[in-house]
C-alpha cells in the first residue's frame, strides 16, 4: 500500500488507486500518515476536525470516523483495519512504515540529495529529481483546512522549494545548460523572499553568457525585497552581483567564452 499526500489524497495498492469519500476520515488518515508508527492524541485529532465548534460527543464522532477509515483500509489492503489503525493509550497510531507515505519518501530523498550536492552532484540530481517527481499538486490538497495540517503543508511546500534550489545548484555544477531558466526565473519572482533562488538564477544566466540579464536579476530582486518586505538584499546576493560585475573566475566561464575558446 502507498499513501499519497503530495497533491490530492489517494491510496494505491498495486496498480489500483483508491480515494476516500469521507472528508473527515481523510483528515484522520492524513494526520496519522504524517506520523506513521507514532500515536496521535485523540484531542489533537478532534481539534483538527472540529476546532471551529464545540461538540459534546466529539470523541464518539471521532470513533465513527476512525471506523470508516478502518473499513476503507480493509477494502484497499485486505488486512484488518483495526490492526492498521490501532488505539494506543489516548490516541491512534497508523501501523505502517514511513516509506509507505510519499511525503516521508520525499523528505528522505531531498535530504540525501542535499547532502550530495557538493561531493557528488550527479547522484544529487538523481535523488532530487526523484523527490520532486513525487509531487502532483499542493501538499495535503484535500485535507489542510485545520491548523496542524496547514502547518505541515507549509513545511512540505518549503521543503519542495529547497529541494528545487538544491537540484538547480547540482545541475549548475554538472552542466548549466540543464537548468530551465524560464522556470527558475518564475520561481524567483514568485518567492521573492528566497534570495537563494535569485542567486542561482544570476549564476545560471551568467554561465549562459547573459551577464546583463544576470545583473538585472539582482536589481529586480532588490526592488521586490524593498517593496514586499522593506529589506535590502543579503550578503549572498551582493557577493553574486559583485562576482558577476568582475567576472570572477569562481563563477566559471560563461558559455560564450567557452565557445570562443573552442574555436581557437
C-alpha positions in Angstrom: 0.0 0.0 0.0 1.1 3.6 -0.7 -0.4 6.7 0.9 -0.1 9.8 -1.3 -0.4 13.2 0.3 1.6 15.4 -2.1 -1.4 16.5 -4.0 -4.9 15.0 -3.8 -5.1 12.3 -1.2 -5.3 8.7 -2.6 -4.1 5.3 -1.7 -2.5 2.8 -4.1 -2.4 -1.0 -3.9 -0.6 -2.4 -6.9 -2.0 -0.7 -9.9 -5.3 0.2 -8.2 -5.9 3.7 -6.8 -8.5 4.4 -4.1 -9.9 7.8 -2.9 -11.9 8.3 0.2 -15.4 9.8 0.2 -15.4 11.0 3.8 -13.6 14.3 4.2 -13.2 13.9 8.0 -11.9 10.3 7.7 -9.4 11.7 5.1 -8.2 14.2 7.7 -7.8 11.5 10.3 -5.7 9.4 7.8 -3.6 12.5 6.8 -2.8 13.2 10.5 -1.9 9.6 11.2 0.1 9.3 7.9 2.2 12.4 8.8 3.4 10.5 11.9 3.3 6.8 11.0 4.1 4.5 13.9 3.6 7.3 16.4 0.4 7.8 18.4 -1.6 11.0 17.6 -3.7 12.1 20.5 -7.5 12.0 20.4 -7.7 15.6 21.4 -5.3 16.7 18.6 -7.4 15.0 16.0 -10.7 16.3 17.5 -9.3 19.8 17.5 -8.2 19.4 13.8 -11.7 18.2 12.8 -13.9 20.5 14.9 -11.8 23.4 16.2 -14.5 25.9 15.0 -17.3 24.4 17.1 -17.8 22.8 20.4 -19.1 19.2 20.4 -20.4 17.3 23.4 -19.9 14.0 21.6 -16.7 14.7 19.8 -15.0 11.5 21.0 -17.9 9.4 19.7 -17.8 11.3 16.4 -14.1 10.7 16.1 -14.6 7.0 16.7 -17.1 6.9 13.9 -14.7 8.4 11.5 -11.9 6.1 12.6 -14.3 3.2 12.0 -14.9 4.5 8.4 -11.1 4.8 7.9 -10.6 1.2 9.1 -13.2 -0.2 6.8 -11.6 1.8 3.9 -8.2 0.4 4.7 -9.5 -3.1 4.8 -11.0 -2.7 1.3 -7.7 -1.3 0.0 -5.3 -3.8 1.6 -7.4 -6.8 2.6 -6.0 -6.5 6.1 -7.8 -6.0 9.3 -8.3 -2.2 9.7 -8.1 -2.5 13.5 -4.6 -3.7 13.1 -3.6 -0.9 10.7 -5.2 1.9 12.8 -4.6 0.9 16.4 -5.8 2.5 19.6 -2.7 3.4 21.6 -3.2 4.9 25.0 -5.1 8.2 24.5 -4.6 8.3 20.7 -4.5 6.3 17.4 -1.4 5.1 15.6 -1.2 4.1 11.9 0.9 0.9 11.9 2.8 1.3 8.6 6.4 2.1 7.8 7.3 5.7 6.9 8.3 4.7 3.3 4.7 3.9 2.6 3.9 7.6 2.7 5.1 9.8 -0.3 5.7 12.8 1.9 8.2 10.8 4.0 9.9 9.4 0.9 10.2 12.9 -0.5 11.9 14.3 2.6 14.3 11.3 2.8 15.3 11.7 -0.9 15.5 15.5 -0.5 17.8 15.1 2.4 20.0 12.6 0.6 20.2 14.9 -2.4 21.1 17.9 -0.4 24.0 16.1 1.3 25.4 15.1 -2.1 25.3 18.4 -4.0 28.9 19.3 -3.3 30.6 15.9 -3.3 28.5 14.0 -5.9 26.2 16.4 -7.9 25.3 13.7 -10.4 23.8 11.5 -7.7 22.3 14.5 -6.1 20.4 15.3 -9.3 19.0 11.7 -9.4 17.9 11.9 -5.8 16.3 15.4 -6.1 14.6 14.7 -9.4 13.1 11.6 -7.8 12.0 13.5 -4.8 10.3 16.3 -6.8 8.7 13.8 -9.1 6.5 12.6 -6.2 4.6 15.9 -6.2 1.3 16.0 -8.1 0.0 19.3 -6.7 -0.1 21.3 -3.4 0.7 19.2 -0.3 -2.3 17.9 1.6 -4.5 19.5 -1.0 -7.8 17.9 0.2 -7.1 18.0 4.0 -5.4 21.2 5.0 -8.3 23.1 6.5 -7.2 22.6 10.1 -4.2 24.3 11.8 -2.0 21.2 12.2 -2.4 20.1 8.6 -1.9 23.7 7.3 1.4 23.8 9.2 2.6 20.5 7.8 1.5 21.5 4.3 3.5 24.8 4.6 6.6 22.8 5.9 6.4 20.4 2.9 6.0 23.2 0.4 9.0 24.9 2.0 11.0 21.7 1.6 9.8 21.4 -2.0 11.4 24.8 -2.9 14.5 24.0 -1.0 14.8 20.7 -2.9 14.4 22.6 -6.2 17.2 25.0 -5.1 19.4 22.1 -4.3 18.6 20.5 -7.7 19.5 23.7 -9.5 22.8 24.0 -7.6 23.7 20.4 -8.5 22.7 21.0 -12.2 24.9 24.1 -12.3 27.9 22.0 -11.0 27.4 19.4 -13.7 26.1 21.3 -16.8 24.5 24.8 -16.6 22.6 24.0 -19.8 20.4 21.6 -17.8 18.9 24.5 -15.8 15.4 25.5 -17.1 15.9 29.3 -17.0 12.3 30.3 -17.6 11.1 28.0 -14.7 13.8 29.3 -12.4 13.1 32.9 -13.2 9.4 32.4 -12.5 10.0 30.8 -9.1 12.5 33.6 -8.2 9.7 36.1 -8.8 7.0 34.1 -7.0 9.3 33.6 -4.0 10.9 37.0 -3.8 11.9 36.4 -0.2 14.1 33.4 -1.1 17.3 35.1 -2.2 19.0 31.8 -3.0 16.7 31.4 -6.0 17.8 34.8 -7.3 21.4 33.9 -6.7 21.0 30.7 -8.6 19.2 32.4 -11.5 22.0 35.0 -11.7 24.7 32.3 -11.9 22.7 30.3 -14.5 22.3 33.4 -16.7 25.9 34.3 -16.3 27.0 30.8 -17.2 24.7 31.0 -20.2 26.6 34.1 -21.4 23.9 36.6 -20.4 25.8 38.8 -17.9 23.5 41.9 -18.4 20.4 39.8 -17.6 22.1 38.3 -14.6 22.8 41.8 -13.2 19.3 42.8 -13.8 18.0 39.9 -11.7 19.9 41.5 -8.8 18.2 44.8 -9.3 14.8 43.2 -9.7 15.2 41.2 -6.6 16.3 44.3 -4.8 13.2 46.1 -5.8 10.9 43.2 -4.8 12.6 42.8 -1.4 12.2 46.5 -0.8 8.6 46.7 -1.9 7.4 43.4 -0.3 9.5 43.2 2.9 11.2 46.5 3.3 14.6 44.8 3.1 17.9 45.1 1.3 19.4 42.0 -0.4 21.6 39.9 1.9 25.3 39.3 1.6 24.9 36.3 -0.7 23.1 38.3 -3.4 25.6 41.2 -3.1 28.5 38.8 -3.4 27.0 37.2 -6.5 26.4 40.7 -8.0 30.0 41.8 -7.4 31.4 38.5 -8.7 29.4 38.9 -12.0 30.5 42.5 -12.3 34.1 41.5 -12.1 33.6 38.2 -14.0 35.2 36.4 -11.0 36.7 33.1 -12.1 34.9 31.4 -9.1 31.7 31.6 -11.2 33.1 29.5 -14.0 33.3 30.7 -17.6 30.2 32.0 -19.4 29.1 29.8 -22.3 30.1 32.4 -24.9 33.6 32.4 -23.6 33.8 28.6 -23.7 32.5 28.6 -27.3 35.1 31.2 -28.3 37.8 29.1 -26.7 36.6 26.1 -28.6 37.0 27.9 -32.0 40.6 28.9 -31.1 
